[in-house]
């Protein structure tokens, strides 16, 4: 293992070649050698990884939505329009009910509940779709995404990152390509997940976090996962080494931080095509979009700069550069507060999104990476990568409510409102799950 001083030079210190699969199905361990993250892996994928190994997931629906079509009589257009509107309102009510059935998150404490370690995973991130599913992205070390039922806490699908770009409408590629899933963002209805691919295997020079191969690194892509199809259904061309992905609140634009191009891809979600690039600075990562669908915050991580961008005019400004390695961005439910982790400063900062001013700060554990916010906006969950812990903060006061042990190298975290649970992705090969509603402070 390399010393921590070396590890802090890289965003994702992992082995430079794919980790071996264990021969026994029950094996829980995962070999891990810490070095430079995200290097090119040219080993052919096992045939078993080319297809989903088990059936895909389903999304929770209301009782009204579950009615079959042949049980309903045809409706005139106006009546159907009214019914559609009522259905949308019912779905919104269901979502609100799910978010309010639990105690306020800043009044509870977490309890370690279970650990997932099968199949063999190396999760870089874990993201709930807020409808009963969570997706974990296992990079080039497993070349898979894995999906979980958040209530049963069970695997429901393992899906290879090998796709046919031509079958998905993209030209100029080999018959099939292999990606490296990094981060994901779900559509509001929980039906689609956009997943960034760190690189496309065997295309261009090796991809590294220090971008050492410059322009020889090939552009990569974002895949879209469809719950209904239980498969990838879109291949979206973006920049080199795409990392974080975010949707504008209206869902019309997908925003992708291109790590080695130092810019932001703006994708029209209706067509699946990139329509613009907005330059920022060295190694952009975290993204947050305001409800106006044009104002976007971006963390230029290696430049130690936090940007505010206007997608319509292309105007940009650095609003903060006083801490090191801004990494992950989260918004309060009312979008009035922006929360940012600064990985090398062990710092959590809250900004007023109207004035760009710092509201409050708090010290974190060592190397805070990803974070998430509870559905009610009262608590923040931050994983401390070099400490093997997860912290829970009161979002209003920044009191650290608690700090609990995780698996080794916690790097991703998500709050699931269906179960009021917190899921932590541990890069070393596990997912830790915490009950966050049973114990009152």
N, C-alpha and C positions, 0 to 999 in steps of 0.2 A: 504494500500500500504506500502511495506517495504521501509525503508530508502535507499537512493542511495548507501550508504557505503556498505550495504549488497548486493545490486544488482550487484556490481562490482566484487563480488566473483564468479559469475556464468557466463557461456557463454550465456545461453538462459533462463533468468528468466521468467518462465511462470507457470501457475497453474499446480498442480500435477494430476488433473483429467480432463477428456474431458469437454470442456465448453458446456453448454446446447444449443440445437437448439431452436431458437425462433419459436413460433407457427404460426406467420403470415409471409407470403412470402415476404411482403414488408419491414420487419424489417431490419434496417441498422446497429443497434448497435451490439456489441460483448462483452459479459462479460469477464473481464480479471482480474485475481488475480495474482500478481507477487510473485513467489516463485521459487523453484528450477526447472530448465528446464528439459523437456524430461523424466519425471518419467513414470513408467509403467502404462498403462491404461487398465483395464480388462473389461470395460463395453462393452457389445455386440453392434455392429454397427447397426444403423437403416437399415431396409431392403431397404429403398430407396437409401441408399448409395452404395449398392452392385453392381449397374449397372450405366453406364453412363446415365445421365438424359436427355441429348440432343445429337443430332448428332455430330460426331467428326469434326475436322478441315480439311482444305485443305491447301496445300502449293502453293505459287505463282510460276508459271512457265512461261517461255518465250513463245511467240506465236508459235515458232517452236516446242517446247515440247508439246504444247497443241493439235497438229494435231493428229487425231485419226488414229489407225493402219490400219483400212480398207480403208483409203484414200491414203495409200502409197502402191506402188507396191513392190514385193519382190526384194531384192538386193543381188547381189553376195557378198561373204564374204569380199573381198577386198574393194568393194564399201561401204559395211556396216561399215567396220572399219574406212574408211575415213569419213563417215557420223557421226559416233560416235565421232570421234576426233573433227569434225567441231561443233558438238553439245556441246561438253565440252568447246571448245573455246568460243562459243556463250554464254554459261552460265557464264563463267568467265567475258566476256565483260559486260553481264547484271549486275553482281555483282559490277564490277568496276563503271559502270554507276550509279548504285544506291548509291554508296559511294561518287561519285563526283558531284552529282546533287545539293548538298547543299553547302552553304557557309562554309568556314573553321570553325570548332566548337569553336575555341578560339577567333573568331571574333563576336560571337553571345551571347545573354543572353537568359535564360530560361523564359518561361511564363507558369504559372499554367493553365492547360487546362481542366482537368476533374478528377473525383474521382470515382473509382469503389468500390462498397461495397456489391454487390450481385453476387452470392449467399453468404451465410454466409462463410467467409474466415478468416484465420489467417495466412497470408503468411509469411513464413520464408525467402523465396527467390523468385525472379522473373528473368527469363532468356529468352531473345529473341533468336529465331533461325535464325535471320537475313534474313528470307524469309517471314515475315508477321505474324508469330505466336510468342506468349510468353507463357511460362508455369510458374505458381505459385504453390509453394509447401506448403501445409497447415498443415504439421506435424500431431501429434496424436490428435490435438484439433478439427479437422474436418475429418481427415482420407481421404483426397482427394487431387488431383491435379486439377487445373482449367486452361484451355487454352483459350487464347484471340486472336482475330483478331486485330493486332496492327493498322491497318488503320481505321477500324470501331470502334475500342476501345470497342468491345463487347465480351461477353462470347460466346465461340463456343463449349466448352465441359467441363463437370464436371465428373471426373472419380474417382471411389473408389480405395483405396489402398488395397482392399481385392483381393487376387489372389489365384490360385491353383498351388502351386509349382510343383506338379506332372504333371499337364497338360503342364507345361513349361520345363519339363525335369529334375526336381530336385527330389531326393528321400529322404525319411526319415522325411517328414513333415506331418502335418495334411492335411486333404483334402483341407482346405483353411486357409490362414493366413492373418492377417491384419498388415500393416506396419505403417510407420510414415514418410512421404516424407519431406526431408530436403533441399537438393541442387540438381541441375541438370546441365548437360552439353549436348549440342546438337552436333550431327555429322555435318560436314561441309555443307552437302547438305540439312540440316534442316529436314531430314526424321525420325530421331530417337533421343530420349532424354533419357539419363541414369539418373536415379533418386535414390539417396541414401535414405535408410530407417533407421531411427534412431534406431529402434528396431522392432522385430516381436512380436506382442502382445501375451501374455500368454506363451511365451517360455523363460525359464530361469528366473533369478531374475530381479527385476526392474532395468531399465536403467536410470542412472542419469549422469549429467555432471561431478560430482565429482567421478564417477566410484566407488562408495562406496561398491558395491556388488562384486567387484573383478571378479574372474573367474566364479562366479555363473551367471554372465550376459551371455546370449547366443549370439553367432555370429549372424549377421544380413545379409542383402542382398542389392543389387542394382537391381531395376527393369528397364527394357528398354521399353520405350513407342514407338509405331510405328504409324506414321501419317497415313499410308495407311490402317492399320488395325483398327485404332481408339481405340487401346487397348494396354495393356501390352503384350509383346511377348517374354520376356526373364526374367529369375530369376537367378541372379548371386550371388553366395555365397561369402561373404567377411568376415571381422572381426567384432569385437564388437563395436557398436555405430559408424557406418560409417558416416562421415560428408561430406567433400568436395569431388567432383568428377571432373576429368579433363581427356581429351584425348591427347595423343601425336599428333603432327601435321599431321602425316601420318594416323592417325586413327586406328593404329594397336594395341594400348595398352590403356586400361582404367586404370586410377590411382585413388585410393580411400584412403583417410586418415581415418584410424581406430582409433577413438578418445580414446577408452579405451584399445586398444592393443598397443598403442604407435608405430604404424608402418604404412607402406604404402602397400596396395595391388596392385599388378600388374596383370591385367587381359588381356588375349588374346581375342580381340574383335571378332575374327573369330569363336572361339569355345565358348566364353562366360565363360571360366574357368580361375580361378586364377592360375597363373603360378609361382608367387614369392611373397615374403614379404620382404620389406626393413625396418629394424628398424630405428627409429629416437628417439624422446624423448616424454615427457609428453604432451598429448593432441594435436596431430598434426591436422592442419586444412587446410589452403590455399595451393594450388599447382599451379605451372606453369612449362610447359615443353617447352624446346628450340627446334628449327627446326631440330637439329640433332637426335631427337627422343630418346635420351638417357640421356641428361642432364636435371635434374629436380630440381626445388627449392621447398622446403616444409617448412611451418611455424609450429614449435612445440610451440604452443601458450602458454601453461601454464609453459613451461620451458624457455620462453623468448629467444628462439633460432631460427635462420633462417638457414636452411640446404641447401647445394648443394649436390645432389646425382648423381651417375652414375648408370643407370639401368643395364648396361651390366656387370660391374665389382663389383657392390655393394658398391663401395667406397663412402664415405660421409665425409663432413666437415661442421663445423659450421662457417658460414661466418659473422655472426653479432649476438650480444647478448647485445646490449647497450640500448635497449628500451623494454617496457613491452607489452606483449600480441600481438605479430605479428599475424595478423588474415587473411587478404585477400591479395592475390597476383595477379597482372595484368602485362602483357607484352606490350611493345610498338609494333606496327605492324611490325617493322623490327627486333624485339626481341633483340635489343641492350640494352634496358633499362627495368629493373624490378621495379615495383612500389609496395610498401608494406604499409598497414595501421597497426599502433601499437595502439590497442584500449585503453589500460590503460595509454599510454603516450600522447594521443591526437596528434598523429604525423603521417605524411606522408613522406616516404623516397624513394628516387630513387637510384638504384644501377646499376652500369655498369655490364652487364652480362658476359663480358669477364674477367674483372679483379676482380669482386666482390666488388669493392670500392664504397663508398657512393658518389653520384654525387651531390645531393641536398636534403634538408629537408624543410618541411613546417608544421606549426601548423594547426590543424584542429579544428572542433567543438568538443564537449564533446563525447568521446567514438566512434571514427570512426569505423564502422563495414565493410560492403561490399563496393566495388567500381567497376566501369567499365570505359572503355576508349572509346572515340568516334571512329568511323570507320576510320577517317583520322589520328588518333593518336595525335591530338592537344589538347584534353581536357580530364580531368579526373573528374568523378562524385563520390563523397564520401558521404555516409549517416552517420549522427551524431546521434547515438542512444539515448543518454540521453538529447539531445537538441531539438529533433523533427525538424531537418533541413537536407537539402542536400546542399553540397558545390560543386561548379564547379571550377576546377583549370586549369590554362594553363599548359599543360604537360611539356613544355620546360622550362618555367621560374618559375613555381610553384606559380605564382601570383594567389591568390584566386579571381576569377572573380566575384563571387557572392555567397550568401548563402540565401536560400529560405526556408520558413516553409514547413513542410510535415504533414502527419498524425502522430498520436502518435506512438512512438517506431519504427522509420524507420530502417530496418535491411537488406533489399535487394535492389539492384539497377541494372538496365540494360539499355544500350543504344540500340535503335532499328534503324538500318540504313535505313530501308525502309521508315520510316516516320520522321527520324531525331528527335525522341522524346526520353525522359528519363522517365522510369517507376520505381517508388519506391514502394517496398513492406513494408507496415506498419504492424508490428506484431499485433497491436490492432484490425485489421480487415478491412483494406482498401488498395487500390493501388492508388497512386497519379501519374498523368501523366502530363508531362511538354513538351510544344513545345520548341524545341531548335534550330530552324532555321529561325524564322520569324523576330526576333528583333536583329538588328546589334548594337554592342557596340558603 
